[in-house]
């Protein structure tokens, strides 16, 4: 997946059912054995020679789009799309890497703490269907995640192989194998397109898209509930289709594909991955059916392969403290503002000069900073429910603790009617970015097989049994009789029309999506109809964008 270019912590585990037979009498303390494969490679590219093609087409499902995704949704995809060869759990990002580092430094696990829960849900049916599971839930401790999965398989009586790839401190190695002479960079560009579209799971199939009141994005709550995770159908020639489970809810269309195509992409003509720099500027989407879209047009950029790779280093940057409190009814906004004033004053009394490290906003009123500095706007009179949120980033843990204590003091020392206080503090970790020469980054492969102790019943004949079990357990788990949005592909909705010179709200002619990487933010604006893009270009200029976001920029400049 595209996020795997974060090389310092990047890892993936590959779980499959091709483990060799092992002895029944293995001691209970020995729940795994190492396969004869332990390699260290650098990231210089070396082409394979004369590889064998195993399939003309592969089906790759996205079982998770981020660390907080739903295991049950992944199981449903596995149940309903029987063609799947692989299912990918994409659970790693900058935030989750930083969280895993912080947990590991405090004595916790350095891998995703939910890996056991995920695999206990998926392993039996994946083994039955002979589907390979690929995930980066190993985070900064892939060997730890490998052991967790192997222990789980042993407890379940399942014979599996778990392979991991992760950065190695060892500097003597060979060169990594990327592809073979028969696979061109064009096919690789199309493969990158497929992985990028799948990357965020249900965001491709209607999640984070449905919008009541927008005729182009509105569909029922029941249809949103019945979202299907996506999958990609990829041929050896580089032909790509993305799909969702037949008869499922949600929406897979030009619009949802276009949003995901541009998500977190700074320059569509130069999308950088470790294997290839890809040009998405000529990508086209063609609707084949309600549940499938054909994708073409991805091509390599020049130069097509980056000579440097992105490496992330964890850096502790202080302590964060935060608090929330609600006020309701008459003059609740003024009471929330009074509470902010008190906490700032108490903190300045306790730690002089620390006020500049605190930001505050009122959820539902100015938390999006859409009103800028106009605090006396008429919207203030309409507020009947205000929730104050205050955040501080401090150099010392003592200051974060002090902030929490002063915030809680609002219960007896603040304005009337406050309630629902929530507070917390934690060490803040960010990931510093460095570009490193490809040949100076090393990674290691390790493969181990599960071993089933003699006291555990071996599941040697799970085929059919597991399928029946899961069909019974999750029978009726998909909504039926759902009305789909614009199911008749021959009768598309019409563009909004208005007399010349009339102002139209932007959301009437386009939809948007924002994404961020560290301190970089990209915003995409996607017209509902391609012919509108020329007119949008005359309106959405750099000056226009600056004016739109200036209230937010002014807020942060003042806060700093």
C-alpha positions in Angstrom: 0.0 0.0 0.0 1.2 3.6 -0.6 1.7 4.3 3.1 4.4 1.7 3.3 7.0 4.2 2.0 7.5 5.2 5.7 10.5 3.0 6.0 11.8 3.5 9.5 8.8 1.7 11.2 7.2 0.3 8.1 6.5 -3.4 8.3 4.2 -6.0 6.9 3.2 -9.4 8.0 2.0 -12.0 5.5 -0.2 -14.8 6.9 -1.0 -17.8 4.7 -2.0 -21.4 5.1 0.9 -23.1 3.3 2.8 -24.2 6.4 4.6 -27.5 6.2 3.4 -30.4 8.4 5.0 -30.3 11.9 5.4 -32.9 14.6 2.5 -33.6 16.9 4.8 -34.1 19.9 6.3 -30.6 20.0 6.7 -29.3 23.6 4.1 -26.8 24.7 6.8 -24.2 25.3 7.9 -24.4 21.7 4.9 -22.9 19.8 6.8 -22.0 16.6 9.7 -23.0 14.5 11.8 -20.9 12.2 11.6 -21.6 8.5 14.9 -21.6 6.6 14.5 -18.1 5.4 16.3 -15.1 7.0 17.4 -12.5 4.6 18.7 -8.9 4.8 18.3 -6.7 1.7 18.9 -3.1 0.9 16.5 -1.1 -1.2 18.5 -0.9 -4.4 16.4 -2.4 -7.3 17.3 -5.7 -8.9 15.1 -7.3 -11.5 14.2 -11.0 -11.2 14.9 -13.3 -14.0 12.5 -15.8 -15.6 9.8 -15.7 -12.9 6.8 -17.9 -13.2 3.3 -16.4 -13.5 0.9 -18.1 -11.1 -2.3 -16.3 -12.2 -3.5 -14.1 -15.0 -5.6 -12.1 -12.6 -5.6 -11.5 -8.8 -8.3 -10.2 -6.5 -7.0 -8.0 -3.6 -9.4 -6.9 -0.9 -8.9 -4.0 1.5 -9.9 -5.4 4.9 -9.0 -2.2 6.8 -8.4 1.4 5.8 -6.9 2.7 9.1 -6.1 1.6 12.6 -9.6 2.1 13.9 -11.4 0.1 11.2 -14.0 -2.7 11.9 -13.0 -6.4 11.9 -16.6 -7.4 11.3 -16.6 -5.4 8.0 -13.5 -7.2 6.9 -15.0 -10.6 7.6 -18.1 -9.6 5.6 -15.9 -8.8 2.6 -14.1 -12.1 3.0 -17.5 -13.9 3.1 -19.1 -12.2 0.1 -16.3 -11.9 -2.4 -15.2 -15.5 -2.9 -12.7 -14.7 -5.6 -10.3 -12.9 -3.2 -6.7 -14.1 -3.2 -5.4 -11.5 -0.8 -6.9 -9.3 1.9 -4.9 -6.3 3.1 -5.3 -4.7 6.5 -3.9 -1.2 6.1 -3.6 0.0 9.7 -0.5 2.1 9.8 0.0 5.9 9.5 2.1 8.6 11.2 -0.3 8.9 14.1 -0.4 5.1 14.8 3.4 4.8 14.4 3.9 7.6 17.0 1.3 5.9 19.3 3.0 2.5 19.1 6.4 4.1 19.8 5.0 5.9 22.9 3.4 2.6 24.1 6.6 0.6 23.6 8.7 3.2 25.4 6.4 3.0 28.4 6.7 -0.8 28.5 3.7 -1.7 26.3 3.5 -3.5 22.9 5.1 -1.9 19.9 2.6 -3.5 17.5 -1.1 -2.8 17.0 -2.8 -4.0 20.2 -5.8 -5.3 18.1 -3.8 -7.7 15.9 -5.0 -10.7 17.9 -8.6 -9.6 17.8 -8.4 -9.0 14.0 -6.7 -12.3 13.2 -9.0 -14.3 15.5 -11.9 -13.0 13.4 -10.3 -13.6 10.0 -7.9 -16.5 10.3 -10.3 -19.4 10.2 -12.3 -18.3 7.1 -9.1 -17.0 5.4 -7.5 -20.4 5.9 -10.6 -22.1 4.6 -10.7 -19.9 1.5 -6.9 -20.0 1.0 -6.7 -16.2 1.2 -3.4 -14.6 2.2 -3.7 -11.9 4.8 -1.2 -9.0 4.4 -1.0 -6.3 7.1 1.3 -3.6 8.6 -0.1 -4.0 12.1 3.5 -5.0 13.2 4.3 -1.3 13.4 7.6 -0.9 15.2 7.7 -4.5 16.6 7.0 -6.9 13.7 8.6 -9.9 15.5 6.3 -9.3 18.5 3.2 -9.2 16.2 4.5 -12.4 14.5 4.7 -14.2 17.8 1.2 -13.0 18.8 -0.3 -14.4 15.6 1.6 -17.7 15.8 0.5 -18.1 19.5 -3.1 -17.4 18.4 -2.9 -19.9 15.5 -1.5 -22.6 17.9 -4.3 -22.0 20.4 -6.9 -22.3 17.5 -5.2 -25.4 16.2 -4.4 -23.8 12.8 -1.3 -24.5 10.8 -0.1 -21.3 9.2 3.0 -19.5 8.0 3.7 -15.9 9.1 6.3 -13.9 7.1 7.5 -10.5 8.2 9.5 -7.8 6.5 11.0 -4.9 8.6 13.9 -2.5 8.7 17.2 -4.1 9.8 20.1 -2.5 11.6 22.4 -4.9 9.7 24.2 -3.2 6.8 25.6 -6.1 4.8 23.1 -7.3 2.3 22.1 -7.9 -1.3 19.8 -5.8 -3.4 16.0 -6.0 -3.1 14.0 -7.7 -5.9 11.4 -5.4 -7.4 10.0 -7.0 -10.5 11.0 -8.9 -13.6 11.9 -8.1 -17.1 8.4 -9.0 -18.4 6.7 -6.4 -16.1 7.0 -2.9 -17.3 6.7 0.3 -15.3 3.3 0.9 -16.9 1.8 -2.1 -15.2 3.5 -1.1 -12.0 1.9 2.4 -12.3 -1.5 0.7 -12.7 -0.8 -1.5 -9.7 0.0 1.6 -7.7 -3.3 3.2 -8.8 -5.1 0.1 -7.5 -3.4 0.2 -4.1 -3.9 3.9 -3.7 -7.6 3.6 -4.4 -8.0 0.7 -1.9 -5.9 2.4 0.7 -8.6 4.0 2.8 -11.1 1.2 2.7 -14.8 2.3 2.7 -13.9 5.8 1.7 -13.9 4.4 -1.9 -17.3 2.9 -1.6 -19.4 5.7 0.0 -17.9 6.1 3.4 -17.1 9.8 4.3 -19.0 10.7 1.1 -22.7 10.5 2.0 -24.1 14.1 2.6 -27.9 14.6 3.4 -29.3 17.5 1.4 -26.8 17.2 -1.4 -28.7 15.6 -4.4 -25.5 14.1 -5.7 -24.3 12.5 -2.5 -27.4 11.7 -0.5 -28.5 8.2 0.2 -30.3 6.4 3.1 -28.9 5.7 6.5 -29.5 2.0 5.8 -27.5 2.2 2.6 -24.6 3.8 4.6 -24.9 1.1 7.2 -24.5 -1.6 4.5 -21.1 -0.3 3.2 -18.8 -2.9 1.6 -15.1 -2.7 1.8 -13.5 -2.5 -1.7 -11.5 -4.9 -3.6 -9.4 -4.6 -6.8 -9.3 -7.0 -9.8 -5.8 -6.7 -11.4 -4.6 -8.5 -14.5 -1.0 -9.3 -15.3 -1.4 -6.8 -18.2 -2.1 -3.9 -15.8 -5.9 -3.8 -16.3 -7.6 -2.6 -13.1 -11.1 -2.7 -11.8 -12.3 -1.8 -8.3 -15.4 -3.2 -6.9 -17.6 -3.8 -3.9 -19.6 -6.8 -2.8 -22.6 -7.4 -5.1 -25.8 -6.1 -3.7 -24.2 -4.1 -0.9 -25.0 -0.5 0.0 -22.9 2.5 -0.2 -21.8 3.9 -3.5 -18.9 3.2 -5.9 -18.8 5.8 -8.7 -16.7 8.3 -10.6 -17.1 10.7 -7.7 -16.0 8.4 -4.9 -13.0 7.2 -7.0 -12.0 10.7 -7.9 -12.1 11.7 -4.2 -9.9 8.8 -3.2 -7.5 9.3 -6.1 -6.7 12.8 -5.0 -6.6 12.1 -1.2 -3.3 13.0 0.4 -1.7 13.5 -3.0 0.3 16.8 -3.2 1.0 16.6 -6.9 -1.2 14.2 -9.0 1.5 14.2 -11.7 4.2 13.1 -9.3 2.8 10.7 -6.7 5.9 9.3 -4.9 6.1 5.7 -3.7 9.2 3.7 -2.9 8.9 1.7 -6.2 7.7 4.3 -8.6 6.8 8.0 -9.1 3.4 7.8 -10.7 1.5 10.3 -12.9 -2.3 10.3 -12.1 -3.2 13.3 -14.2 -4.7 11.2 -17.1 -6.5 8.7 -14.9 -10.1 7.9 -16.1 -12.9 6.0 -14.4 -15.6 4.1 -16.3 -18.7 2.7 -14.5 -19.2 -0.9 -15.6 -22.0 -1.7 -13.1 -23.3 -0.4 -9.8 -20.7 -2.5 -8.0 -17.6 -2.1 -10.3 -15.5 0.7 -11.9 -12.8 0.3 -14.5 -9.7 2.4 -13.9 -7.0 3.3 -16.4 -4.5 6.0 -17.3 -1.9 5.8 -14.5 1.6 6.0 -16.0 5.2 6.5 -14.7 6.5 9.9 -14.1 10.1 11.0 -15.0 12.3 10.0 -13.3 10.1 7.0 -12.6 11.9 5.7 -9.5 13.0 7.8 -6.5 16.6 7.5 -5.6 15.9 8.5 -2.0 13.3 7.0 0.4 11.5 8.6 3.3 12.6 7.6 6.7 10.8 8.5 9.9 12.4 9.1 13.3 10.3 9.5 16.5 11.0 12.7 18.4 9.5 13.6 21.8 8.2 17.2 21.7 6.8 17.8 25.1 3.6 17.0 27.0 0.0 17.6 25.9 -2.8 18.5 28.3 -6.4 19.0 27.4 -9.8 19.6 28.8 -13.5 19.9 27.8 -16.6 21.2 29.6 -20.2 21.9 28.5 -22.5 24.9 29.2 -26.1 25.1 28.1 -29.0 27.5 28.0 -29.1 31.3 28.3 -25.7 33.0 27.8 -23.9 29.7 27.7 -21.4 31.1 25.2 -20.4 33.8 27.6 -20.0 31.3 30.4 -17.7 29.2 28.2 -15.6 32.2 27.4 -15.5 33.0 31.2 -14.2 29.5 31.8 -11.5 29.9 29.3 -10.4 33.2 30.8 -10.2 31.6 34.3 -8.1 28.6 33.2 -5.7 30.8 31.3 -5.4 33.2 34.3 -4.9 30.4 36.8 -2.2 28.8 34.6 -0.4 32.2 34.2 -0.5 32.7 37.9 1.0 29.2 38.4 3.5 29.3 35.6 4.0 32.9 34.4 4.2 33.3 30.6 2.8 29.9 29.7 -0.5 31.2 28.3 0.9 31.3 24.8 1.2 27.5 24.8 -2.6 27.1 25.2 -5.3 27.2 22.4 -9.0 27.2 23.0 -12.2 27.0 21.0 -15.9 26.3 21.5 -17.2 23.2 19.7 -20.2 24.0 17.5 -19.4 27.7 17.5 -15.8 28.6 16.4 -13.9 25.2 16.6 -13.6 25.3 12.7 -12.6 29.0 12.8 -15.1 29.6 10.1 -16.1 33.0 11.6 -12.5 34.3 11.9 -12.1 37.1 14.3 -15.8 38.2 14.2 -16.7 37.1 17.7 -19.7 39.4 17.8 -21.5 37.8 14.9 -25.2 37.0 15.1 -24.4 33.3 15.3 -23.4 33.9 19.0 -27.0 34.7 19.8 -28.1 31.3 18.5 -25.8 29.2 20.6 -27.7 27.2 23.2 -25.2 24.5 23.8 -21.5 25.3 24.1 -18.6 22.9 24.8 -15.3 24.5 25.6 -12.1 22.7 24.5 -8.7 23.8 25.6 -5.4 22.3 24.5 -1.9 23.0 25.8 1.5 21.7 24.5 4.0 22.1 27.3 7.8 21.5 27.7 7.4 19.8 31.1 5.1 17.0 32.3 4.4 19.1 35.5 2.8 21.8 33.3 0.5 19.4 31.6 -0.5 18.0 35.0 -1.1 21.5 36.3 -3.3 22.4 33.3 -5.5 19.3 34.0 -5.8 20.3 37.7 -6.7 23.9 36.9 -9.3 22.8 34.4 -11.0 20.5 36.8 -11.2 23.3 39.3 -13.9 24.9 37.1 -16.4 22.6 38.8 -16.4 24.7 41.9 -14.7 27.9 40.9 -16.0 28.5 37.4 -19.3 30.0 36.0 -22.6 28.4 36.6 -23.9 25.3 35.0 -20.8 23.6 33.8 -20.8 19.8 33.4 -19.4 16.8 31.5 -15.7 17.6 32.2 -13.2 15.5 30.3 -9.5 15.9 30.7 -6.2 14.1 29.9 -2.5 14.4 29.3 0.1 12.5 27.4 3.6 12.6 26.1 3.6 14.1 22.6 5.6 12.3 19.9 6.1 13.5 16.3 7.9 11.8 13.4 10.7 13.7 11.9 11.2 13.1 8.1 14.5 12.4 6.4 15.3 11.4 2.8 17.9 8.6 2.8 19.7 7.0 -0.2 17.9 3.9 -1.3 21.0 1.6 -0.9 21.5 2.8 2.7 18.2 1.5 4.0 18.1 -2.2 4.9 15.2 -4.6 5.6 15.0 -8.1 6.8 12.7 -11.0 6.0 11.7 -13.6 8.6 9.4 -16.6 8.1 8.0 -18.8 10.9 5.4 -21.6 11.1 2.9 -22.2 13.8 3.3 -25.4 15.8 0.3 -27.1 17.5 1.0 -28.7 20.8 -0.2 -32.2 21.3 -2.8 -31.0 23.8 -4.5 -28.9 21.1 -6.8 -30.5 18.5 -5.4 -29.9 15.1 -7.8 -28.3 12.6 -6.6 -30.3 9.6 -10.0 -30.4 7.9 -11.4 -26.9 8.2 -12.5 -26.5 4.6 -16.3 -26.3 4.5 -16.6 -26.5 8.3 -15.4 -22.9 8.8 -17.6 -21.6 6.0 -20.7 -23.2 7.5 -19.8 -21.8 10.9 -19.4 -18.2 9.6 -22.5 -18.4 7.5 -24.6 -19.3 10.5 -22.9 -16.8 12.8 -23.4 -13.9 10.5 -26.5 -14.9 8.6 -28.6 -11.8 7.7 -25.7 -9.5 8.5 -26.3 -7.5 5.3 -29.2 -5.2 4.8 -31.7 -6.3 2.1 -34.1 -4.4 0.0 -32.0 -1.2 0.1 -32.7 1.4 -2.5 -29.5 2.5 -4.2 -28.7 6.1 -5.3 -29.1 6.5 -9.0 -29.1 2.8 -9.8 -30.1 3.4 -13.4 -26.8 4.2 -15.0 -28.5 5.3 -18.2 -30.3 8.2 -16.5 -27.6 10.4 -14.7 -28.6 13.4 -12.7 -28.5 16.8 -14.5 -26.1 19.7 -13.6 -27.5 22.6 -11.6 -28.6 25.4 -13.9 -28.8 29.1 -13.0 -29.1 32.4 -14.9 -25.8 34.1 -15.9 -24.3 36.2 -13.1 -26.2 34.3 -10.3 -24.1 33.1 -7.3 -24.4 29.4 -6.6 -23.0 27.7 -3.5 -19.9 25.7 -4.4 -21.3 22.5 -2.8 -24.1 22.6 -5.5 -21.7 22.0 -8.3 -18.8 20.2 -6.6 -17.7 18.2 -3.6 -14.4 18.3 -1.8 -12.0 16.3 0.3 -9.1 17.3 2.5 -6.1 15.2 3.5 -2.9 15.9 5.4 0.6 14.5 5.8 2.3 16.0 8.8 2.1 19.8 8.4 1.1 19.6 4.8 -2.6 19.9 3.8 -4.1 19.2 0.4 -7.7 20.0 -0.5 -9.4 18.6 -3.6 -12.4 20.1 -5.3 -14.2 17.6 -7.6 -17.0 18.8 -9.9 -20.1 16.6 -10.1 -19.9 17.0 -13.9 -16.5 17.2 -15.8 -17.7 20.0 -18.1 -17.9 22.4 -15.1 -14.2 22.2 -14.3 -13.3 25.0 -16.7 -15.6 27.4 -14.9 -14.4 26.3 -11.5 -10.8 27.1 -12.5 -11.7 30.7 -13.1 -13.2 31.0 -9.5 -10.9 28.7 -7.4 -7.7 30.6 -7.7 -4.8 30.9 -5.2 -6.1 34.2 -4.1 -9.6 32.8 -3.5 -8.2 29.8 -1.5 -6.1 32.2 0.6 -9.2 34.3 1.4 -11.2 31.2 2.4 -8.6 29.7 4.7 -7.3 33.0 6.1 -9.5 32.9 9.3 -7.8 29.6 10.2 -4.3 30.9 9.4 -4.9 34.1 11.4 -6.0 32.0 14.4 -2.9 29.9 14.4 -0.5 32.8 13.8 -2.1 34.7 16.7 -2.0 31.5 18.9 1.7 31.1 18.3 
